[in-house]
């Protein structure tokens, strides 16, 4: 159940109309890394967490709902930035010149240019935020990442929050309005907050690497193939120990020769790792049982019920005859 409070979470304000920046802000409204994408992604992910991870269900729903609130903040800011543009467009019966909406010939030409590059913003829906990015590409459900494996979903969310943070960071220099900047800084900051929340939630699920159940083969998990010649770079991604499995990186300097002499890697012997195929298969079985038990132990076979309502609630008044 959603309950809408008409007051915004943050007191968004605008000094004066700026239709051009309003169009740019559509990236945060209907873009690939915008607020609608985040809200719906966390909302969808929450469903598979309801029984096995009720605490994560609560977190995802809280953050998803906040993201809907952020969508409202962005939409309200866009609406304020558009100012009187919708009312001016209604004066078509008087054949009011486009430049009356703003000021001068250059503004008129700029608006015409925007109409060509994003017609839905100034022609199809003037004076209103649209579910598109700044170039008029419609919002798409393909932006949503939800695979019902919480460790993978949380990592995807962390990446999404990072991209959204950078989006606001790139928007801030494009406006001179100090009031709009305040709103953008608030929204940017909340992305960092959510990143940390998802990161903390991920750490409560152990083990959480690699994502899923299978623990991967020790024959191939620590190989780095040098597949681009010239100025080969070395670093912690191909030398020393791997970050999670703590295996020694094996640098394959001549990939073609290695593949040919190992029958396409089938005869390759593991090096730099203490893991064995037997141990990995045992770990697979144990984790598969654990993950399955987490879900099945809280999932009824019949008579499903999503919510448990109290028998009586004294705070709710009963209808009178």
C-alpha positions in Angstrom: 0.0 0.0 0.0 1.4 3.4 -0.9 0.5 6.6 0.9 1.3 9.8 -0.9 2.3 12.9 1.0 2.1 15.9 -1.2 5.1 17.6 0.4 8.4 16.8 -1.3 11.1 15.1 0.7 13.4 17.9 -0.1 12.3 21.6 -0.5 13.1 21.9 -4.3 13.2 25.4 -5.5 14.1 27.3 -8.8 15.2 30.9 -9.1 13.8 31.4 -12.6 12.7 29.3 -15.6 15.3 27.6 -17.7 13.6 25.3 -20.3 17.0 24.3 -21.7 18.2 22.9 -18.4 14.8 21.3 -17.9 15.4 19.2 -21.0 18.8 18.2 -19.7 17.3 17.1 -16.4 15.1 14.6 -18.2 18.1 12.3 -17.8 17.4 12.0 -14.1 13.7 11.6 -14.8 13.4 9.0 -17.6 17.0 8.3 -18.5 18.8 4.9 -18.3 20.2 5.9 -14.9 17.3 8.1 -13.7 15.1 7.9 -10.7 12.3 5.9 -12.3 14.8 3.2 -13.2 16.1 3.0 -9.7 12.7 3.0 -8.1 11.3 0.2 -10.3 14.5 -1.9 -10.1 14.5 -2.0 -6.3 10.7 -2.5 -6.2 10.9 -5.5 -8.5 13.9 -7.0 -6.7 12.1 -6.8 -3.4 9.5 -9.4 -4.4 12.0 -12.4 -4.3 13.3 -11.2 -0.9 9.9 -11.2 0.8 10.2 -14.6 2.4 13.9 -15.6 2.6 15.2 -12.1 3.4 12.4 -10.0 5.0 15.0 -7.5 6.3 16.3 -6.9 2.8 12.7 -6.8 1.5 12.1 -4.0 4.0 15.3 -2.1 2.9 14.5 -2.5 -0.8 11.0 -1.3 -0.4 12.1 1.7 1.7 14.7 2.8 -0.8 12.4 2.1 -3.8 9.8 4.3 -2.2 12.3 7.0 -1.6 13.4 6.8 -5.2 9.8 7.4 -6.3 10.0 10.5 -4.1 13.1 11.6 -5.8 11.3 11.1 -9.2 8.7 13.5 -7.9 11.4 16.0 -6.9 13.0 15.8 -10.3 9.6 16.2 -12.0 8.7 19.1 -9.9 12.0 20.8 -10.6 11.6 20.2 -14.4 8.1 21.7 -14.1 9.4 24.8 -12.3 12.2 25.2 -14.8 9.7 25.2 -17.7 7.9 28.1 -16.0 5.2 29.7 -18.2 6.1 27.8 -21.4 2.9 25.7 -21.4 0.7 28.8 -21.0 2.6 30.6 -23.7 2.1 27.7 -26.1 -1.7 28.0 -25.5 -1.6 31.4 -27.1 -1.4 29.8 -30.6 -4.8 31.3 -31.6 -3.1 34.7 -31.4 -0.1 33.4 -33.4 2.3 34.5 -30.6 5.9 34.3 -31.8 8.0 31.6 -30.1 10.5 34.2 -28.9 7.8 35.6 -26.6 8.2 32.5 -24.5 11.7 33.5 -23.6 13.6 36.4 -25.1 15.0 37.2 -28.5 15.7 35.5 -31.7 18.4 33.2 -30.4 16.1 31.8 -27.7 13.5 31.1 -30.4 16.0 29.3 -32.5 17.2 27.3 -29.5 13.7 26.2 -28.8 13.2 25.1 -32.4 16.4 23.2 -32.2 15.2 21.4 -29.1 11.9 20.6 -30.8 13.8 18.9 -33.6 16.1 16.9 -31.2 13.4 16.0 -28.7 10.0 16.7 -30.2 8.0 15.1 -27.3 9.4 17.6 -24.9 8.3 20.8 -26.7 5.7 19.6 -29.1 3.9 16.5 -27.8 3.9 17.5 -24.1 5.0 21.1 -23.7 5.3 22.2 -20.1 5.5 18.8 -18.6 8.3 16.3 -17.8 8.2 13.3 -20.1 9.4 9.7 -19.5 12.3 10.1 -21.9 16.0 10.9 -21.7 17.2 14.4 -22.8 17.3 13.3 -26.4 13.7 12.0 -26.4 14.4 8.3 -26.2 11.5 6.7 -24.3 12.1 5.1 -21.0 12.5 1.3 -21.3 12.0 -1.6 -19.0 15.3 -3.0 -20.3 17.0 -0.6 -17.9 15.9 -2.8 -15.0 18.2 -5.4 -13.6 16.7 -8.1 -11.3 17.8 -11.7 -11.4 16.4 -13.0 -8.0 19.9 -13.6 -6.7 20.3 -11.0 -4.0 24.1 -10.9 -4.0 24.1 -10.1 -7.8 21.1 -7.7 -7.5 22.8 -5.7 -4.7 26.0 -5.4 -6.7 24.0 -4.2 -9.6 22.3 -1.6 -7.4 25.7 -0.4 -6.1 26.8 0.1 -9.7 23.5 1.9 -10.5 23.9 4.3 -7.6 27.4 5.1 -8.7 26.2 5.9 -12.2 23.3 8.0 -10.9 25.7 9.9 -8.6 28.0 10.7 -11.5 24.9 11.8 -13.5 24.0 14.4 -10.9 27.7 15.4 -10.5 27.7 16.1 -14.3 24.4 18.1 -14.1 25.5 20.4 -11.3 28.0 22.5 -13.5 25.4 22.9 -16.2 23.1 25.2 -14.2 23.9 28.6 -12.7 20.8 28.5 -10.5 22.0 28.0 -6.8 18.6 26.7 -5.8 18.6 24.0 -8.4 22.2 23.1 -7.4 21.0 22.6 -3.8 18.4 20.0 -5.1 21.0 18.3 -7.3 23.4 18.0 -4.4 20.7 16.5 -2.2 19.9 13.9 -4.8 23.5 13.2 -5.5 24.2 12.7 -1.8 21.3 10.2 -1.4 22.9 8.1 -4.2 26.0 7.7 -2.0 23.8 6.9 1.0 22.0 4.1 -0.9 25.3 2.7 -2.3 26.5 2.3 1.3 23.2 0.6 2.4 23.4 -1.9 -0.4 27.0 -2.6 0.3 26.3 -3.2 4.0 23.4 -5.5 3.1 25.6 -7.5 0.8 28.1 -8.1 3.7 25.3 -9.6 5.8 24.9 -12.4 3.3 27.8 -14.9 3.6 29.3 -16.3 1.5 28.5 -13.8 -1.2 31.2 -14.5 -3.7 31.0 -15.6 -6.3 27.4 -14.7 -7.0 25.1 -17.7 -7.2 25.9 -21.2 -6.0 28.6 -22.7 -8.1 32.1 -21.9 -6.8 33.8 -22.0 -10.2 36.7 -24.2 -11.4 40.2 -23.7 -9.9 41.6 -24.6 -13.3 40.5 -21.2 -14.8 39.7 -18.9 -12.0 43.1 -17.2 -11.7 44.2 -17.0 -15.3 45.0 -13.7 -17.0 45.4 -13.9 -20.8 47.6 -11.3 -22.4 45.4 -10.7 -25.4 46.5 -7.3 -26.4 50.1 -6.7 -27.5 52.1 -3.6 -26.8 52.9 -1.9 -23.5 51.5 -4.7 -21.4 50.3 -3.4 -18.0 50.7 -5.3 -14.8 48.7 -4.6 -11.6 46.7 -6.3 -8.9 44.2 -7.5 -11.5 46.9 -9.8 -13.1 49.6 -10.3 -10.5 49.7 -11.1 -6.8 46.6 -12.5 -5.2 43.1 -12.3 -6.5 40.8 -10.1 -4.3 38.2 -12.7 -3.2 39.5 -16.2 -3.8 43.1 -15.2 -2.7 44.7 -17.2 -5.6 47.9 -16.3 -7.3 47.3 -14.8 -10.7 48.8 -16.8 -13.5 49.9 -14.5 -16.3 49.5 -16.2 -19.7 51.9 -14.2 -21.9 51.5 -16.5 -24.9 47.8 -17.4 -25.0 47.7 -19.2 -28.3 50.6 -21.4 -27.4 49.1 -22.2 -24.0 45.7 -23.2 -25.6 47.4 -25.3 -28.3 49.6 -27.2 -25.8 46.8 -27.9 -23.3 44.2 -29.2 -25.7 42.1 -26.1 -25.5 42.8 -25.7 -21.8 41.2 -29.2 -21.1 44.6 -30.6 -19.9 45.6 -27.4 -18.0 46.8 -28.1 -14.5 45.7 -25.6 -11.8 48.5 -23.5 -10.4 48.6 -20.8 -7.7 45.5 -22.1 -5.8 44.8 -24.5 -3.0 41.3 -25.2 -4.2 40.6 -28.6 -5.7 37.8 -29.7 -8.0 36.6 -32.1 -5.3 36.5 -29.4 -2.6 34.6 -27.1 -5.0 32.0 -29.7 -5.8 31.5 -30.2 -2.1 31.2 -26.5 -1.5 28.7 -26.3 -4.4 26.5 -28.9 -2.7 26.6 -27.3 0.7 25.8 -23.8 -0.6 23.1 -25.1 -2.9 21.4 -26.8 0.1 21.8 -23.7 2.3 20.3 -21.3 -0.3 17.5 -23.8 -1.1 16.7 -24.2 2.6 16.6 -20.5 3.1 13.8 -20.1 0.6 11.9 -23.4 1.0 11.8 -23.2 4.8 9.8 -19.9 4.6 7.8 -20.7 1.5 4.5 -22.6 2.1 3.4 -25.3 -0.3 -0.2 -24.0 -0.4 -2.4 -21.3 1.1 -0.1 -18.5 0.3 -0.5 -15.2 2.2 1.6 -12.1 1.5 0.5 -10.0 4.5 -0.7 -10.7 8.0 -3.3 -8.2 9.1 -4.1 -7.6 12.8 -7.5 -8.8 13.9 -8.4 -5.4 15.2 -6.9 -1.9 15.1 -8.2 0.5 17.7 -6.8 3.4 15.7 -9.2 2.8 12.8 -12.6 4.0 13.5 -15.5 1.7 12.7 -18.3 2.9 10.4 -21.5 3.9 12.2 -25.0 2.9 11.2 
